[in-house]
Amino acid sequence: STMPAYKLTYFNGRLRAEVARQLLYLAGVPFEDVRVRRPDWPALKSKMPFGEMPVLEVDGKPLPQSFAINRYLAKEFGFTGKSPFEAAWVDAIADQFKDYNIETRRLFLVLLGMIQGDKEQLLKDVGIPARDKFFGILEKIAKENGSNGHFVGQSLTWADLLIADHVKTVNILLPGFLDGFPTVLDTVKKIESTPKLKEWIEKSPYSKF
Amino acid sequence: MPTYKLSYFEGQGLGEVSRQLLHLSETPFEDDRISQEDWPKRKDSMPFAKLPVLFVDGKPLPQSLAIARYLANQFGFAGKTPFESAWVDALGDQFKDYFSEMVPYFMALGGDNEEEKSRLQLEVAEPAINKFFSILEKRAKDNGSNGHFVGDSLTWIDIHISDHMGVGEKYFPNAYAAFPTVLALREGTVSLPKLKEWIEKRPVTPY
């Protein structure tokens, strides 16, 4: 059967679309990588199924919500683990990451200069506790999984890509912030050295987030 | 058949969809309901120190949506194609976004400051409900007003949304009056014989 046509639409940043881009690239599948400029967004908003991005179009049919997109592509291309239970653990880690994102949202918006706020106070009250909780879990998971360069199972999953991309952002915005989680950092290094992924990362435009 | 245990608080909340999936599929399971008093003692045995957790032959799986999706895939409630499953997931994630917006309101409902409850209903709950349920209403209509949000058979998102609406109405009567297609979808879902049976016999809880 012929390959569907894929189009991914998002802002010009990594944040919620990078994992999908990486999955398509890792699978060797051509796709239209649409990056919307901020001034052009308001006119497009009402055209998106949930008024947000990213949106994946598969033969022109839209699919919203970054994790639904990631999981759909990961399933198509073999990045959801080797069993239904492994796939469910990939989902669970991703959702825990989402919870941590919700908790740390204000901190990261301040660090990116998008809103005003007291960086030190947010770090102390929100950032550090959320980091310790989430990355403490990831450190334990990575060790229990055999420190094998993956958070779940023995092969690359979209949870690996999700965490690695976020760690890249943290290393840019808060150098040293994750030094207390050496197995996580080592896992991310191993993930990023996957040949095709390394290739993608090297040729992608630099983005703080 | 593996052994299943679902650990959650004494309430519907984020665990009920999974209880209903297990019941609908006639799969025996241990319905482990943890009281607020017992929770501190049980917390450390949960992978992410939160509930719900599903135990499959004793192996834990945390996070409510991961659990619901896993069970739905096992029992045939995740849509008929990968793209349909992805749309069920997208609605589940949009529900999660809506739910996190509603948290300040839910917290107030747990207290007894009536003024705060009214204020948050107006400033937080109404806009969040309007935004999310408008999406659901359009989705239900675009899907053919056939009693399902995705495809033409019951999926876990039909079950999850229907259950949430029952809880919401206890505190905010007529919260969903502006969304008739969604209301009809809910009626159809909760009147399915096996769900009706479960709803009639389950413990009555505040949420």
Interface residues (C-beta under 8 A of the other chain):
Chain A: P49 F50 V58 K61 L63 P64 Q65 S66 F67 A68 I69 R71 Y72 K75 E76 P84 F85 A87 A88 W89 D91 A92 D95 Q96 K98 I102 K133 I137
Chain B: P47 F48 A49 V56 K59 L61 P62 Q63 S64 L65 A66 I67 R69 Y70 N73 Q74 P82 F83 S85 A86 W87 D89 A90 G92 D93 Q94 K96 S100 I135
